[in-house]
Amino acid sequence: MPAQPVDPSVFHALVLLNLLFVTGAWCLARPTYRAAVVMAGVSFAWFMWNGPVEGRVLISINLDHGFTESDILSILGVVIAAITFVRTRERRRYEE
């Protein structure tokens, strides 16, 4: 039986997942306002386009929509962005 080709959307979702991890590392290593904004944007993008690698539905909203395992990464991304924003603000306040 020949191997089935993988849908390109799976590749795109995995690239976006890697971008989410890299941006999170950037936020934690060098917190800046720019890093926080990029992290929030990538988290939103992940929430919207993580379809091919979503995982199980944790909370069903209706028959077609729900909160999935991979949506947790979006929430963590927004939390990391918020922490980065606060760390940057505190650092700049301390430097003044």
SVG drawing of the C-alpha trace seen along z (x, -y; Angstrom):
<svg xmlns="http://www.w3.org/2000/svg" viewBox="-24 -58 42 60">
<polyline fill="none" stroke="black" stroke-width="0.4" points="0.0,0.0 1.6,-3.4 2.0,-6.1 -0.7,-8.7 0.3,-12.3 0.0,-14.6 -2.3,-17.6 -0.2,-20.8 -2.3,-22.4 -0.7,-20.0 2.7,-21.4 1.5,-25.0 0.0,-24.3 3.3,-22.7 5.3,-25.7 2.9,-28.0 3.3,-25.8 7.1,-26.1 6.7,-29.9 4.6,-29.9 7.4,-28.1 10.2,-30.4 8.2,-33.5 7.6,-32.3 11.3,-31.7 12.0,-35.2 9.5,-36.7 11.1,-34.8 14.7,-35.4 14.5,-39.1 11.2,-40.7 10.2,-43.7 7.0,-45.2 7.6,-44.0 8.1,-40.5 4.8,-40.7 2.9,-41.9 4.3,-39.3 3.5,-36.6 -0.1,-37.7 -0.4,-37.8 1.0,-34.4 -1.2,-33.0 -4.2,-34.4 -3.1,-32.9 -2.5,-29.6 -6.1,-29.7 -7.5,-30.4 -5.5,-28.0 -4.5,-25.0 -7.3,-22.9 -5.2,-20.0 -3.5,-19.3 -6.2,-20.2 -6.5,-17.1 -9.4,-16.1 -12.3,-18.5 -12.2,-19.4 -15.3,-21.6 -18.0,-21.5 -19.7,-24.8 -22.0,-23.2 -21.8,-20.2 -19.3,-22.0 -17.2,-24.0 -15.4,-23.5 -12.3,-24.2 -9.5,-21.7 -6.2,-20.6 -4.2,-22.7 -6.2,-25.8 -4.6,-25.7 -1.3,-26.8 -3.1,-30.0 -4.1,-30.8 -0.5,-30.1 0.8,-32.3 -1.4,-35.2 -0.4,-34.7 3.3,-34.8 2.7,-37.9 1.0,-39.6 3.9,-38.6 6.4,-39.9 4.5,-43.2 4.5,-43.6 8.2,-42.6 9.2,-45.2 7.1,-47.9 8.6,-47.2 12.2,-47.1 11.7,-50.4 10.2,-51.9 13.2,-50.7 15.7,-52.1 14.2,-55.6"/>
</svg>
